[in-house]
Amino acid sequence: MKKYHHGLQSKYLTIFFEMVKYGLVSVSALAVDVGLLYALVEYYDFHHIHAATISFICGLVVNYSLARVFVFKESKYPLWQEFIWYASIGVVGLLLNDFIIYLLVWFGTWYLYAKAVSVAVVFFFNFFGRRRLFSDQ
């Protein structure tokens, strides 16, 4: 029983530390995402959904690059297949992102507040989706 309990504790500790590292990587990607979103809307007069889509994709590339180096160092798949799966999870995250922003802005929320809500939801979706992709646990 102790061995099982220790193994379970170790698994949760591993997940926790992966999530912390993924959180740090995500902060970098988020800076690109939100910075670009703000610049496109405020300085280049993009519609907030178009800007959110472009900025999310740029953040996705930063996230993939950094996560591959610092968090999910090994994969069950060849690099090309891994990126396709990673991007597929990202596309679902993008759809969630745009839907949440669209809905909240429609209800009168400022687009950057809507983005903050979207970030919270999409972070967990992306982390657990990508963790499943890269991890055998």
C-alpha positions in Angstrom: 0.0 0.0 0.0 2.8 2.4 0.8 4.5 1.8 -2.5 1.2 2.6 -4.3 0.7 5.7 -2.2 4.3 6.9 -2.9 3.9 6.2 -6.6 0.6 8.1 -6.7 2.2 11.0 -4.8 5.2 11.0 -7.1 2.8 11.1 -10.2 1.0 14.1 -8.8 4.2 15.8 -7.9 5.5 15.3 -11.5 2.3 16.7 -12.9 2.5 19.7 -10.6 6.1 20.5 -11.6 5.3 20.0 -15.3 2.4 22.4 -14.9 4.6 25.0 -13.2 7.1 24.8 -16.0 4.3 24.9 -18.6 2.9 27.9 -16.8 6.3 29.7 -17.2 6.4 28.8 -20.8 2.8 29.9 -21.2 3.6 33.3 -19.7 6.1 33.9 -22.4 3.6 32.8 -25.1 1.0 34.9 -23.4 3.1 38.0 -23.5 3.4 37.5 -27.3 -0.3 36.7 -27.6 -1.7 39.6 -25.6 0.9 42.1 -26.7 0.2 41.4 -30.3 -3.6 41.4 -29.7 -3.4 44.8 -28.1 -1.1 46.2 -30.8 -3.3 44.9 -33.7 -6.5 46.3 -32.1 -5.3 49.6 -30.8 -2.7 50.6 -33.3 -3.6 48.8 -36.5 -7.4 48.9 -36.1 -7.9 45.1 -36.5 -11.3 43.6 -35.5 -10.7 42.0 -32.1 -11.6 38.4 -33.3 -9.2 38.7 -36.2 -6.5 40.1 -34.0 -7.1 37.4 -31.4 -6.7 34.7 -34.0 -3.5 36.1 -35.4 -2.0 36.7 -31.9 -3.1 33.3 -30.6 -1.3 31.5 -33.5 1.9 33.5 -32.9 1.6 32.6 -29.2 1.1 28.9 -30.2 4.4 28.9 -32.1 6.2 30.4 -29.1 4.5 28.0 -26.7 5.4 24.9 -28.8 9.0 26.0 -29.2 9.6 26.7 -25.5 7.5 23.8 -24.2 9.4 21.3 -26.5 12.7 22.5 -25.0 11.8 23.0 -21.4 8.7 20.9 -20.5 7.8 18.1 -22.9 11.3 17.0 -24.0 10.3 13.6 -25.2 7.4 12.5 -27.4 5.8 9.3 -28.5 5.7 10.6 -32.1 8.1 11.7 -34.8 8.6 15.5 -34.8 6.3 16.3 -37.8 3.5 14.2 -36.3 4.0 15.6 -32.9 3.7 19.2 -34.3 0.5 18.2 -36.1 -1.0 16.9 -32.9 0.2 19.9 -30.9 -1.2 22.3 -33.5 -4.5 20.3 -33.5 -4.9 20.8 -29.8 -4.0 24.4 -30.4 -6.7 24.8 -33.0 -9.3 23.6 -30.5 -7.8 26.0 -28.0 -8.0 28.8 -30.7 -11.7 28.0 -31.2 -12.3 28.1 -27.4 -10.3 31.4 -27.3 -12.3 33.1 -30.1 -15.6 31.8 -28.8 -15.0 33.0 -25.3 -13.8 36.4 -26.4 -16.7 36.8 -28.9 -19.3 35.8 -26.3 -17.9 38.0 -23.5 -17.4 41.0 -25.8 -21.0 40.5 -27.1 -22.1 40.7 -23.4 -20.2 44.0 -23.1 -16.9 42.9 -21.6 -13.7 44.7 -22.7 -11.8 42.5 -25.1 -8.7 42.3 -22.9 -10.8 41.1 -19.9 -12.4 38.6 -22.2 -8.9 37.5 -23.2 -8.0 37.0 -19.5 -11.0 34.6 -19.0 -10.1 32.8 -22.2 -6.5 32.4 -21.0 -7.6 30.7 -17.8 -9.8 28.2 -19.7 -7.5 27.5 -22.6 -4.4 27.1 -20.4 -5.8 24.0 -18.7 -7.3 22.6 -21.9 -3.9 22.9 -23.6 -1.8 21.7 -20.7 -3.8 18.4 -20.2 -4.2 17.8 -23.9 -0.5 18.3 -24.6 0.6 16.4 -21.6 -1.4 13.4 -22.8 0.3 13.8 -26.2 3.8 13.8 -24.7 3.6 11.7 -21.6 3.0 8.1 -21.0 1.6 8.8 -17.5 
